[in-house]
């Protein structure tokens, strides 16, 4: 059984365009999730939501893990809407990217495969601490996936490649409503992508996987 903590997706501009979590204590998203729940409770209290359909949607929302960033939290939209920043999450994403970027480049150098074009020719795949294992996958397009699991989990490369090829490409890249701007970062706000990814992680978490 695999215990998956969270996943980050970074684009070619080094920006985190998607983050979600499944098993994590003291999450920077906890305050946002609580505020969202309180807002929904207020709406229900004012009887704006009525009927079984509204109840079902609310139940579904409660089962979905929180995600970040969203379009409303992007800089331009946030300023116009007066929304607050999740500074803790922003700083964490920068820190995670800095760690994997530095580690990847060090491994490239040690393997004599350092390249001014970047990439992952050195084959950096994971590292472990006493409490978690970080798994890294870099797609040919430059999109980077960082997945954190329990320390006993071995290689998650097949899982990350599956997420990239069969979930990210299918539900993000091929989605005509998601315009990838070559000059700017765009958060992934696709309910199908989110749902399929969530179901896949829950599926592998309940299945027997090889451990070290």
Rosetta constraint file for C-alpha pairs under 8 A:
AtomPair CA 1 CA 204 HARMONIC 7.56 0.50
AtomPair CA 1 CA 205 HARMONIC 5.63 0.50
AtomPair CA 1 CA 206 HARMONIC 5.86 0.50
AtomPair CA 1 CA 207 HARMONIC 5.53 0.50
AtomPair CA 1 CA 208 HARMONIC 4.56 0.50
AtomPair CA 1 CA 209 HARMONIC 5.40 0.50
AtomPair CA 2 CA 149 HARMONIC 7.14 0.50
AtomPair CA 2 CA 150 HARMONIC 7.11 0.50
AtomPair CA 2 CA 153 HARMONIC 6.41 0.50
AtomPair CA 2 CA 204 HARMONIC 6.79 0.50
AtomPair CA 2 CA 205 HARMONIC 4.71 0.50
AtomPair CA 2 CA 206 HARMONIC 7.23 0.50
AtomPair CA 2 CA 207 HARMONIC 7.50 0.50
AtomPair CA 2 CA 208 HARMONIC 7.36 0.50
AtomPair CA 2 CA 209 HARMONIC 6.34 0.50
AtomPair CA 3 CA 23 HARMONIC 7.42 0.50
AtomPair CA 3 CA 149 HARMONIC 5.51 0.50
AtomPair CA 3 CA 150 HARMONIC 5.47 0.50
AtomPair CA 3 CA 205 HARMONIC 5.91 0.50
AtomPair CA 4 CA 22 HARMONIC 6.62 0.50
AtomPair CA 4 CA 23 HARMONIC 6.55 0.50
AtomPair CA 4 CA 147 HARMONIC 7.57 0.50
AtomPair CA 4 CA 148 HARMONIC 6.14 0.50
AtomPair CA 4 CA 149 HARMONIC 4.35 0.50
AtomPair CA 4 CA 150 HARMONIC 6.69 0.50
AtomPair CA 4 CA 201 HARMONIC 7.39 0.50
AtomPair CA 4 CA 205 HARMONIC 6.89 0.50
AtomPair CA 5 CA 21 HARMONIC 5.75 0.50
AtomPair CA 5 CA 22 HARMONIC 5.40 0.50
AtomPair CA 5 CA 23 HARMONIC 4.65 0.50
AtomPair CA 5 CA 24 HARMONIC 5.74 0.50
AtomPair CA 5 CA 147 HARMONIC 7.62 0.50
AtomPair CA 5 CA 148 HARMONIC 5.40 0.50
AtomPair CA 5 CA 149 HARMONIC 5.31 0.50
AtomPair CA 5 CA 150 HARMONIC 7.47 0.50
AtomPair CA 6 CA 19 HARMONIC 7.36 0.50
AtomPair CA 6 CA 20 HARMONIC 5.73 0.50
AtomPair CA 6 CA 21 HARMONIC 3.98 0.50
AtomPair CA 6 CA 22 HARMONIC 6.00 0.50
AtomPair CA 6 CA 23 HARMONIC 7.18 0.50
AtomPair CA 6 CA 24 HARMONIC 7.53 0.50
AtomPair CA 6 CA 147 HARMONIC 5.95 0.50
AtomPair CA 6 CA 148 HARMONIC 5.52 0.50
AtomPair CA 6 CA 149 HARMONIC 7.45 0.50
AtomPair CA 7 CA 19 HARMONIC 5.68 0.50
AtomPair CA 7 CA 20 HARMONIC 5.76 0.50
AtomPair CA 7 CA 21 HARMONIC 6.43 0.50
AtomPair CA 7 CA 145 HARMONIC 7.11 0.50
AtomPair CA 7 CA 146 HARMONIC 5.56 0.50
AtomPair CA 7 CA 147 HARMONIC 4.45 0.50
AtomPair CA 7 CA 148 HARMONIC 6.43 0.50
AtomPair CA 8 CA 16 HARMONIC 6.68 0.50
AtomPair CA 8 CA 17 HARMONIC 7.88 0.50
AtomPair CA 8 CA 18 HARMONIC 5.89 0.50
AtomPair CA 8 CA 19 HARMONIC 4.62 0.50
AtomPair CA 8 CA 20 HARMONIC 7.04 0.50
AtomPair CA 8 CA 93 HARMONIC 7.78 0.50
AtomPair CA 8 CA 145 HARMONIC 5.85 0.50
AtomPair CA 8 CA 146 HARMONIC 5.08 0.50
AtomPair CA 8 CA 147 HARMONIC 6.57 0.50
AtomPair CA 9 CA 16 HARMONIC 5.67 0.50
AtomPair CA 9 CA 17 HARMONIC 5.85 0.50
AtomPair CA 9 CA 18 HARMONIC 5.13 0.50
AtomPair CA 9 CA 19 HARMONIC 6.44 0.50
AtomPair CA 9 CA 143 HARMONIC 7.10 0.50
AtomPair CA 9 CA 144 HARMONIC 5.68 0.50
AtomPair CA 9 CA 145 HARMONIC 4.73 0.50
AtomPair CA 9 CA 146 HARMONIC 6.47 0.50
AtomPair CA 10 CA 14 HARMONIC 5.74 0.50
AtomPair CA 10 CA 15 HARMONIC 5.25 0.50
AtomPair CA 10 CA 16 HARMONIC 4.32 0.50
AtomPair CA 10 CA 17 HARMONIC 5.69 0.50
AtomPair CA 10 CA 18 HARMONIC 7.22 0.50
AtomPair CA 10 CA 97 HARMONIC 7.83 0.50
AtomPair CA 10 CA 143 HARMONIC 5.80 0.50
AtomPair CA 10 CA 144 HARMONIC 5.04 0.50
AtomPair CA 10 CA 145 HARMONIC 6.54 0.50
AtomPair CA 11 CA 15 HARMONIC 5.63 0.50
AtomPair CA 11 CA 16 HARMONIC 6.56 0.50
AtomPair CA 11 CA 17 HARMONIC 6.53 0.50
AtomPair CA 11 CA 142 HARMONIC 6.75 0.50
AtomPair CA 11 CA 143 HARMONIC 4.72 0.50
AtomPair CA 11 CA 144 HARMONIC 6.45 0.50
AtomPair CA 11 CA 185 HARMONIC 7.12 0.50
AtomPair CA 12 CA 141 HARMONIC 7.86 0.50
AtomPair CA 12 CA 142 HARMONIC 5.33 0.50
AtomPair CA 12 CA 143 HARMONIC 5.81 0.50
AtomPair CA 12 CA 144 HARMONIC 8.00 0.50
AtomPair CA 13 CA 184 HARMONIC 7.32 0.50
AtomPair CA 13 CA 185 HARMONIC 6.77 0.50
AtomPair CA 14 CA 97 HARMONIC 7.30 0.50
AtomPair CA 15 CA 94 HARMONIC 7.95 0.50
AtomPair CA 15 CA 185 HARMONIC 6.62 0.50
AtomPair CA 16 CA 69 HARMONIC 7.63 0.50
AtomPair CA 16 CA 93 HARMONIC 6.37 0.50
AtomPair CA 16 CA 187 HARMONIC 7.82 0.50
AtomPair CA 17 CA 68 HARMONIC 7.70 0.50
AtomPair CA 17 CA 69 HARMONIC 6.41 0.50
AtomPair CA 17 CA 185 HARMONIC 6.92 0.50
AtomPair CA 17 CA 186 HARMONIC 6.25 0.50
AtomPair CA 17 CA 187 HARMONIC 4.37 0.50
AtomPair CA 17 CA 188 HARMONIC 5.90 0.50
AtomPair CA 18 CA 67 HARMONIC 6.98 0.50
AtomPair CA 18 CA 68 HARMONIC 5.77 0.50
AtomPair CA 18 CA 69 HARMONIC 6.09 0.50
AtomPair CA 18 CA 187 HARMONIC 6.14 0.50
AtomPair CA 18 CA 188 HARMONIC 5.78 0.50
AtomPair CA 19 CA 67 HARMONIC 5.47 0.50
AtomPair CA 19 CA 68 HARMONIC 5.07 0.50
AtomPair CA 19 CA 69 HARMONIC 6.94 0.50
AtomPair CA 20 CA 65 HARMONIC 6.46 0.50
AtomPair CA 20 CA 66 HARMONIC 5.79 0.50
AtomPair CA 20 CA 67 HARMONIC 4.57 0.50
AtomPair CA 20 CA 68 HARMONIC 6.58 0.50
AtomPair CA 21 CA 65 HARMONIC 6.16 0.50
AtomPair CA 21 CA 66 HARMONIC 6.75 0.50
AtomPair CA 21 CA 67 HARMONIC 7.50 0.50
AtomPair CA 22 CA 65 HARMONIC 6.25 0.50
AtomPair CA 26 CA 30 HARMONIC 7.16 0.50
AtomPair CA 28 CA 86 HARMONIC 7.71 0.50
AtomPair CA 28 CA 88 HARMONIC 5.96 0.50
AtomPair CA 28 CA 89 HARMONIC 5.67 0.50
AtomPair CA 29 CA 33 HARMONIC 6.11 0.50
AtomPair CA 29 CA 66 HARMONIC 6.98 0.50
AtomPair CA 29 CA 67 HARMONIC 7.99 0.50
AtomPair CA 29 CA 68 HARMONIC 7.94 0.50
AtomPair CA 29 CA 86 HARMONIC 7.92 0.50
AtomPair CA 29 CA 89 HARMONIC 7.22 0.50
AtomPair CA 30 CA 34 HARMONIC 6.14 0.50
AtomPair CA 31 CA 35 HARMONIC 6.14 0.50
AtomPair CA 32 CA 36 HARMONIC 6.13 0.50
AtomPair CA 33 CA 37 HARMONIC 6.22 0.50
AtomPair CA 33 CA 66 HARMONIC 6.62 0.50
AtomPair CA 34 CA 38 HARMONIC 6.16 0.50
AtomPair CA 35 CA 39 HARMONIC 6.12 0.50
AtomPair CA 36 CA 40 HARMONIC 6.33 0.50
AtomPair CA 37 CA 41 HARMONIC 6.18 0.50
AtomPair CA 38 CA 42 HARMONIC 6.15 0.50
AtomPair CA 39 CA 43 HARMONIC 6.30 0.50
AtomPair CA 40 CA 44 HARMONIC 6.14 0.50
AtomPair CA 40 CA 58 HARMONIC 7.93 0.50
AtomPair CA 41 CA 45 HARMONIC 5.95 0.50
AtomPair CA 42 CA 46 HARMONIC 6.23 0.50
AtomPair CA 43 CA 47 HARMONIC 6.35 0.50
AtomPair CA 43 CA 48 HARMONIC 5.62 0.50
AtomPair CA 43 CA 49 HARMONIC 6.69 0.50
AtomPair CA 44 CA 48 HARMONIC 5.87 0.50
AtomPair CA 44 CA 49 HARMONIC 5.40 0.50
AtomPair CA 44 CA 50 HARMONIC 7.69 0.50
AtomPair CA 49 CA 54 HARMONIC 5.61 0.50
AtomPair CA 49 CA 55 HARMONIC 7.79 0.50
AtomPair CA 50 CA 54 HARMONIC 5.83 0.50
AtomPair CA 50 CA 55 HARMONIC 7.49 0.50
AtomPair CA 51 CA 55 HARMONIC 6.65 0.50
AtomPair CA 52 CA 56 HARMONIC 6.09 0.50
AtomPair CA 53 CA 57 HARMONIC 6.25 0.50
AtomPair CA 54 CA 58 HARMONIC 6.19 0.50
AtomPair CA 55 CA 59 HARMONIC 6.19 0.50
AtomPair CA 56 CA 60 HARMONIC 6.17 0.50
AtomPair CA 57 CA 61 HARMONIC 6.16 0.50
AtomPair CA 58 CA 62 HARMONIC 6.34 0.50
AtomPair CA 59 CA 63 HARMONIC 6.62 0.50
AtomPair CA 60 CA 64 HARMONIC 6.57 0.50
AtomPair CA 64 CA 195 HARMONIC 7.94 0.50
AtomPair CA 64 CA 198 HARMONIC 7.74 0.50
AtomPair CA 65 CA 198 HARMONIC 7.79 0.50
AtomPair CA 69 CA 73 HARMONIC 6.13 0.50
AtomPair CA 69 CA 74 HARMONIC 7.20 0.50
AtomPair CA 69 CA 187 HARMONIC 5.97 0.50
AtomPair CA 69 CA 188 HARMONIC 7.92 0.50
AtomPair CA 70 CA 74 HARMONIC 6.59 0.50
AtomPair CA 70 CA 187 HARMONIC 5.74 0.50
AtomPair CA 70 CA 188 HARMONIC 7.38 0.50
AtomPair CA 70 CA 189 HARMONIC 6.62 0.50
AtomPair CA 71 CA 77 HARMONIC 6.80 0.50
AtomPair CA 71 CA 186 HARMONIC 7.63 0.50
AtomPair CA 71 CA 187 HARMONIC 6.18 0.50
AtomPair CA 71 CA 189 HARMONIC 7.61 0.50
AtomPair CA 72 CA 77 HARMONIC 5.37 0.50
AtomPair CA 72 CA 78 HARMONIC 5.59 0.50
AtomPair CA 72 CA 81 HARMONIC 7.68 0.50
AtomPair CA 72 CA 83 HARMONIC 7.37 0.50
AtomPair CA 73 CA 77 HARMONIC 6.69 0.50
AtomPair CA 73 CA 78 HARMONIC 5.25 0.50
AtomPair CA 73 CA 83 HARMONIC 6.93 0.50
AtomPair CA 73 CA 84 HARMONIC 7.51 0.50
AtomPair CA 73 CA 85 HARMONIC 6.54 0.50
AtomPair CA 74 CA 78 HARMONIC 5.69 0.50
AtomPair CA 75 CA 79 HARMONIC 6.18 0.50
AtomPair CA 76 CA 80 HARMONIC 6.45 0.50
AtomPair CA 77 CA 81 HARMONIC 6.00 0.50
AtomPair CA 78 CA 82 HARMONIC 5.58 0.50
AtomPair CA 78 CA 83 HARMONIC 4.84 0.50
AtomPair CA 78 CA 84 HARMONIC 6.95 0.50
AtomPair CA 78 CA 85 HARMONIC 7.73 0.50
AtomPair CA 79 CA 83 HARMONIC 6.68 0.50
AtomPair CA 86 CA 90 HARMONIC 6.35 0.50
AtomPair CA 87 CA 91 HARMONIC 6.11 0.50
AtomPair CA 88 CA 92 HARMONIC 6.13 0.50
AtomPair CA 89 CA 93 HARMONIC 6.16 0.50
AtomPair CA 90 CA 94 HARMONIC 6.38 0.50
AtomPair CA 91 CA 95 HARMONIC 6.16 0.50
AtomPair CA 92 CA 96 HARMONIC 6.13 0.50
AtomPair CA 93 CA 97 HARMONIC 6.14 0.50
AtomPair CA 94 CA 98 HARMONIC 6.07 0.50
AtomPair CA 95 CA 99 HARMONIC 6.24 0.50
AtomPair CA 96 CA 100 HARMONIC 6.37 0.50
AtomPair CA 97 CA 101 HARMONIC 5.87 0.50
AtomPair CA 98 CA 102 HARMONIC 6.02 0.50
AtomPair CA 99 CA 103 HARMONIC 6.05 0.50
AtomPair CA 100 CA 104 HARMONIC 5.86 0.50
AtomPair CA 100 CA 136 HARMONIC 7.64 0.50
AtomPair CA 101 CA 105 HARMONIC 6.22 0.50
AtomPair CA 102 CA 106 HARMONIC 6.14 0.50
AtomPair CA 103 CA 107 HARMONIC 6.25 0.50
AtomPair CA 103 CA 124 HARMONIC 7.73 0.50
AtomPair CA 104 CA 108 HARMONIC 6.18 0.50
AtomPair CA 104 CA 120 HARMONIC 6.58 0.50
AtomPair CA 104 CA 122 HARMONIC 7.37 0.50
AtomPair CA 104 CA 123 HARMONIC 7.97 0.50
AtomPair CA 104 CA 124 HARMONIC 5.62 0.50
AtomPair CA 105 CA 109 HARMONIC 6.21 0.50
AtomPair CA 105 CA 114 HARMONIC 6.97 0.50
AtomPair CA 105 CA 118 HARMONIC 7.95 0.50
AtomPair CA 105 CA 120 HARMONIC 7.88 0.50
AtomPair CA 106 CA 110 HARMONIC 6.21 0.50
AtomPair CA 107 CA 111 HARMONIC 6.14 0.50
AtomPair CA 107 CA 122 HARMONIC 5.68 0.50
AtomPair CA 107 CA 123 HARMONIC 7.63 0.50
AtomPair CA 107 CA 124 HARMONIC 6.50 0.50
AtomPair CA 108 CA 112 HARMONIC 6.18 0.50
AtomPair CA 108 CA 113 HARMONIC 4.94 0.50
AtomPair CA 108 CA 114 HARMONIC 4.80 0.50
AtomPair CA 108 CA 115 HARMONIC 7.93 0.50
AtomPair CA 108 CA 120 HARMONIC 7.00 0.50
AtomPair CA 108 CA 121 HARMONIC 6.36 0.50
AtomPair CA 108 CA 122 HARMONIC 4.25 0.50
AtomPair CA 108 CA 123 HARMONIC 7.57 0.50
AtomPair CA 108 CA 124 HARMONIC 7.92 0.50
AtomPair CA 109 CA 113 HARMONIC 5.90 0.50
AtomPair CA 109 CA 114 HARMONIC 4.95 0.50
AtomPair CA 109 CA 122 HARMONIC 7.71 0.50
AtomPair CA 111 CA 122 HARMONIC 5.83 0.50
AtomPair CA 112 CA 122 HARMONIC 7.85 0.50
AtomPair CA 113 CA 121 HARMONIC 5.98 0.50
AtomPair CA 113 CA 122 HARMONIC 5.87 0.50
AtomPair CA 114 CA 118 HARMONIC 7.44 0.50
AtomPair CA 114 CA 121 HARMONIC 7.53 0.50
AtomPair CA 114 CA 122 HARMONIC 7.65 0.50
AtomPair CA 115 CA 119 HARMONIC 7.50 0.50
AtomPair CA 119 CA 138 HARMONIC 7.36 0.50
AtomPair CA 119 CA 142 HARMONIC 7.14 0.50
AtomPair CA 120 CA 124 HARMONIC 6.61 0.50
AtomPair CA 120 CA 138 HARMONIC 6.76 0.50
AtomPair CA 124 CA 136 HARMONIC 7.00 0.50
AtomPair CA 125 CA 135 HARMONIC 5.78 0.50
AtomPair CA 125 CA 136 HARMONIC 4.95 0.50
AtomPair CA 125 CA 137 HARMONIC 6.50 0.50
AtomPair CA 125 CA 155 HARMONIC 7.76 0.50
AtomPair CA 125 CA 157 HARMONIC 7.24 0.50
AtomPair CA 126 CA 133 HARMONIC 6.93 0.50
AtomPair CA 126 CA 134 HARMONIC 5.35 0.50
AtomPair CA 126 CA 135 HARMONIC 4.32 0.50
AtomPair CA 126 CA 136 HARMONIC 5.71 0.50
AtomPair CA 126 CA 155 HARMONIC 7.56 0.50
AtomPair CA 127 CA 133 HARMONIC 5.81 0.50
AtomPair CA 127 CA 134 HARMONIC 5.50 0.50
AtomPair CA 127 CA 135 HARMONIC 6.89 0.50
AtomPair CA 128 CA 132 HARMONIC 5.97 0.50
AtomPair CA 128 CA 133 HARMONIC 4.16 0.50
AtomPair CA 128 CA 134 HARMONIC 6.18 0.50
AtomPair CA 128 CA 151 HARMONIC 6.24 0.50
AtomPair CA 129 CA 133 HARMONIC 6.22 0.50
AtomPair CA 129 CA 151 HARMONIC 7.00 0.50
AtomPair CA 130 CA 151 HARMONIC 6.83 0.50
AtomPair CA 131 CA 150 HARMONIC 6.79 0.50
AtomPair CA 131 CA 151 HARMONIC 5.81 0.50
AtomPair CA 132 CA 148 HARMONIC 6.63 0.50
AtomPair CA 132 CA 149 HARMONIC 5.74 0.50
AtomPair CA 132 CA 150 HARMONIC 4.69 0.50
AtomPair CA 132 CA 151 HARMONIC 4.23 0.50
AtomPair CA 132 CA 152 HARMONIC 7.99 0.50
AtomPair CA 133 CA 148 HARMONIC 5.70 0.50
AtomPair CA 133 CA 149 HARMONIC 5.37 0.50
AtomPair CA 133 CA 150 HARMONIC 5.86 0.50
AtomPair CA 133 CA 151 HARMONIC 4.67 0.50
AtomPair CA 133 CA 152 HARMONIC 7.60 0.50
AtomPair CA 133 CA 153 HARMONIC 7.22 0.50
AtomPair CA 134 CA 146 HARMONIC 6.83 0.50
AtomPair CA 134 CA 147 HARMONIC 5.85 0.50
AtomPair CA 134 CA 148 HARMONIC 4.60 0.50
AtomPair CA 134 CA 149 HARMONIC 6.61 0.50
AtomPair CA 135 CA 146 HARMONIC 5.68 0.50
AtomPair CA 135 CA 147 HARMONIC 5.06 0.50
AtomPair CA 135 CA 148 HARMONIC 6.17 0.50
AtomPair CA 135 CA 149 HARMONIC 7.89 0.50
AtomPair CA 135 CA 155 HARMONIC 7.46 0.50
AtomPair CA 135 CA 156 HARMONIC 6.48 0.50
AtomPair CA 135 CA 157 HARMONIC 7.46 0.50
AtomPair CA 136 CA 144 HARMONIC 7.35 0.50
AtomPair CA 136 CA 145 HARMONIC 5.82 0.50
AtomPair CA 136 CA 146 HARMONIC 4.85 0.50
AtomPair CA 136 CA 147 HARMONIC 6.61 0.50
AtomPair CA 136 CA 157 HARMONIC 7.63 0.50
AtomPair CA 136 CA 160 HARMONIC 7.95 0.50
AtomPair CA 137 CA 144 HARMONIC 5.84 0.50
AtomPair CA 137 CA 145 HARMONIC 5.14 0.50
AtomPair CA 137 CA 146 HARMONIC 6.67 0.50
AtomPair CA 137 CA 157 HARMONIC 6.74 0.50
AtomPair CA 137 CA 160 HARMONIC 6.30 0.50
AtomPair CA 137 CA 161 HARMONIC 7.28 0.50
AtomPair CA 138 CA 142 HARMONIC 6.21 0.50
AtomPair CA 138 CA 143 HARMONIC 5.93 0.50
AtomPair CA 138 CA 144 HARMONIC 4.49 0.50
AtomPair CA 138 CA 145 HARMONIC 6.33 0.50
AtomPair CA 139 CA 143 HARMONIC 5.37 0.50
AtomPair CA 139 CA 144 HARMONIC 6.28 0.50
AtomPair CA 139 CA 164 HARMONIC 7.42 0.50
AtomPair CA 145 CA 160 HARMONIC 7.06 0.50
AtomPair CA 147 CA 160 HARMONIC 7.90 0.50
AtomPair CA 149 CA 153 HARMONIC 6.67 0.50
AtomPair CA 152 CA 211 HARMONIC 5.44 0.50
AtomPair CA 152 CA 212 HARMONIC 5.39 0.50
AtomPair CA 153 CA 209 HARMONIC 7.81 0.50
AtomPair CA 153 CA 210 HARMONIC 7.00 0.50
AtomPair CA 153 CA 211 HARMONIC 4.81 0.50
AtomPair CA 153 CA 212 HARMONIC 6.30 0.50
AtomPair CA 154 CA 210 HARMONIC 6.62 0.50
AtomPair CA 154 CA 211 HARMONIC 5.37 0.50
AtomPair CA 154 CA 212 HARMONIC 5.83 0.50
AtomPair CA 156 CA 160 HARMONIC 6.22 0.50
AtomPair CA 157 CA 161 HARMONIC 6.01 0.50
AtomPair CA 158 CA 162 HARMONIC 6.02 0.50
AtomPair CA 159 CA 163 HARMONIC 6.21 0.50
AtomPair CA 160 CA 164 HARMONIC 6.19 0.50
AtomPair CA 161 CA 165 HARMONIC 5.97 0.50
AtomPair CA 162 CA 166 HARMONIC 5.47 0.50
AtomPair CA 162 CA 167 HARMONIC 7.06 0.50
AtomPair CA 163 CA 167 HARMONIC 4.97 0.50
AtomPair CA 163 CA 168 HARMONIC 6.04 0.50
AtomPair CA 163 CA 197 HARMONIC 7.25 0.50
AtomPair CA 164 CA 168 HARMONIC 4.77 0.50
AtomPair CA 164 CA 169 HARMONIC 6.08 0.50
AtomPair CA 165 CA 169 HARMONIC 5.34 0.50
AtomPair CA 165 CA 170 HARMONIC 7.17 0.50
AtomPair CA 166 CA 170 HARMONIC 5.70 0.50
AtomPair CA 167 CA 171 HARMONIC 5.74 0.50
AtomPair CA 167 CA 172 HARMONIC 7.68 0.50
AtomPair CA 167 CA 193 HARMONIC 6.45 0.50
AtomPair CA 167 CA 196 HARMONIC 7.06 0.50
AtomPair CA 167 CA 197 HARMONIC 6.83 0.50
AtomPair CA 168 CA 172 HARMONIC 5.25 0.50
AtomPair CA 168 CA 173 HARMONIC 6.64 0.50
AtomPair CA 168 CA 193 HARMONIC 6.91 0.50
AtomPair CA 169 CA 173 HARMONIC 4.70 0.50
AtomPair CA 169 CA 174 HARMONIC 6.13 0.50
AtomPair CA 170 CA 174 HARMONIC 5.40 0.50
AtomPair CA 170 CA 175 HARMONIC 7.27 0.50
AtomPair CA 171 CA 175 HARMONIC 5.67 0.50
AtomPair CA 171 CA 190 HARMONIC 7.48 0.50
AtomPair CA 171 CA 192 HARMONIC 6.65 0.50
AtomPair CA 171 CA 193 HARMONIC 5.26 0.50
AtomPair CA 172 CA 178 HARMONIC 6.44 0.50
AtomPair CA 172 CA 188 HARMONIC 7.39 0.50
AtomPair CA 172 CA 190 HARMONIC 7.26 0.50
AtomPair CA 172 CA 193 HARMONIC 6.89 0.50
AtomPair CA 173 CA 178 HARMONIC 7.18 0.50
AtomPair CA 173 CA 180 HARMONIC 7.79 0.50
AtomPair CA 178 CA 188 HARMONIC 7.99 0.50
AtomPair CA 180 CA 185 HARMONIC 7.80 0.50
AtomPair CA 180 CA 186 HARMONIC 6.93 0.50
AtomPair CA 181 CA 185 HARMONIC 6.68 0.50
AtomPair CA 181 CA 186 HARMONIC 7.19 0.50
AtomPair CA 189 CA 194 HARMONIC 7.88 0.50
AtomPair CA 190 CA 194 HARMONIC 6.20 0.50
AtomPair CA 191 CA 195 HARMONIC 5.95 0.50
AtomPair CA 192 CA 196 HARMONIC 6.01 0.50
AtomPair CA 193 CA 197 HARMONIC 5.98 0.50
AtomPair CA 194 CA 198 HARMONIC 6.05 0.50
AtomPair CA 195 CA 199 HARMONIC 6.13 0.50
AtomPair CA 196 CA 200 HARMONIC 6.07 0.50
AtomPair CA 197 CA 201 HARMONIC 6.19 0.50
AtomPair CA 198 CA 202 HARMONIC 6.22 0.50
AtomPair CA 199 CA 203 HARMONIC 6.05 0.50
AtomPair CA 200 CA 204 HARMONIC 6.32 0.50
AtomPair CA 201 CA 205 HARMONIC 5.97 0.50
AtomPair CA 202 CA 206 HARMONIC 6.28 0.50
AtomPair CA 203 CA 207 HARMONIC 6.40 0.50
AtomPair CA 204 CA 208 HARMONIC 7.67 0.50
AtomPair CA 204 CA 209 HARMONIC 7.69 0.50
